[in-house]
Amino acid sequence: MAKKNTTRKMSKSAARAEGATRTKRALTIGKNAAAKPAADKRLSAISAAAKVLADAGKPMRAKEMIEAASAKGLWSSPKGKTPEATLYAAIIREIAAKGKAARFSKVERGLFATTEVA
């Protein structure tokens, strides 16, 4: 059995009007998304670790950073089994990608310090 073509043709003016409505809707959605306050935004694990390191003022291991971030209420693991391994990998990736501009520096194996001046 052949399938019927259900697409309908519109006049040029109707198509323009529909396009304008879609554009208006998209602009409204974009404005509402930008209007959200930044205070509702949660910190990522790596951002929380950077804050913890800056506050501590001494080099720390990934596991210590995770525990300190949880204790301060900056970040909590979303049921991950090894958040310290994830944080370690993220820190290593940031150091490799940003080089001297990274927020972290590797002091020794598994030990990181902050490079930001508070």
C-alpha positions in Angstrom: 0.0 0.0 0.0 1.4 3.4 -1.0 1.9 6.0 1.7 0.1 9.3 1.2 2.2 12.5 1.1 0.8 14.5 4.0 3.0 17.6 3.6 1.1 20.7 2.9 2.1 23.6 0.8 2.1 27.1 2.2 2.0 30.4 0.5 5.2 32.5 0.7 3.6 35.0 3.1 2.4 32.2 5.4 5.8 30.6 5.4 7.4 34.0 6.3 4.9 34.5 9.1 5.6 31.1 10.5 9.3 31.6 10.3 9.0 34.9 12.1 7.0 33.2 14.9 9.7 30.5 15.2 12.4 33.1 15.4 10.6 35.1 18.0 10.0 32.0 20.1 13.7 31.1 19.8 14.8 34.6 20.9 12.4 34.4 23.9 13.8 31.1 24.9 17.3 32.4 24.7 16.5 35.4 26.8 14.9 33.3 29.5 17.9 31.0 29.6 20.3 34.0 29.9 18.2 35.5 32.7 18.9 32.7 35.2 21.0 33.8 38.1 24.5 32.5 38.2 24.2 31.6 41.9 22.1 28.5 41.1 24.9 27.0 39.1 26.7 24.2 40.9 30.5 23.9 41.0 32.1 21.1 39.1 34.5 18.7 40.9 37.5 20.3 39.3 36.4 23.9 40.2 35.6 22.8 43.8 39.1 21.2 44.0 40.7 24.4 42.8 38.8 26.4 45.5 39.8 23.8 48.2 43.4 24.0 47.1 43.5 27.8 47.1 41.9 27.8 50.6 44.3 25.1 52.0 47.4 26.8 50.7 49.3 23.5 50.6 49.6 20.7 48.0 46.9 18.0 48.3 46.0 14.6 46.8 42.8 14.1 44.8 41.2 12.0 47.5 41.9 14.8 50.1 40.4 17.4 47.7 37.3 15.3 47.3 36.8 14.9 51.0 37.5 18.6 51.7 35.0 19.7 49.0 32.3 17.4 50.4 33.0 18.6 54.0 32.7 22.3 52.9 29.5 21.5 50.9 31.1 22.7 47.6 30.6 19.5 45.7 29.3 16.0 46.3 29.7 12.9 44.2 26.6 11.9 42.2 26.9 8.2 43.4 30.3 7.7 41.6 32.5 4.9 42.9 35.8 6.6 42.3 35.4 10.4 42.2 39.0 10.8 43.2 40.2 9.0 40.1 37.9 11.2 37.9 39.2 14.3 39.6 42.8 13.2 39.1 42.2 12.5 35.4 40.5 15.9 35.0 43.4 17.7 36.7 46.0 15.9 34.5 43.9 16.8 31.4 43.8 20.5 32.4 47.6 20.6 33.0 48.2 19.0 29.6 45.8 21.2 27.7 46.5 24.6 29.3 50.2 24.2 30.4 51.3 27.1 32.5 47.8 28.7 32.4 46.3 25.7 34.2 44.9 26.2 37.7 46.9 23.2 39.0 50.5 22.2 39.0 51.9 18.7 39.7 54.2 18.7 42.7 54.9 15.0 42.7 53.1 11.8 41.8 49.5 12.3 42.9 50.2 15.6 44.6 48.9 18.9 43.2 49.2 22.5 44.2 47.4 25.6 42.9 49.0 28.0 40.6 46.5 30.8 41.2 47.4 33.7 43.4 44.4 34.5 45.7 
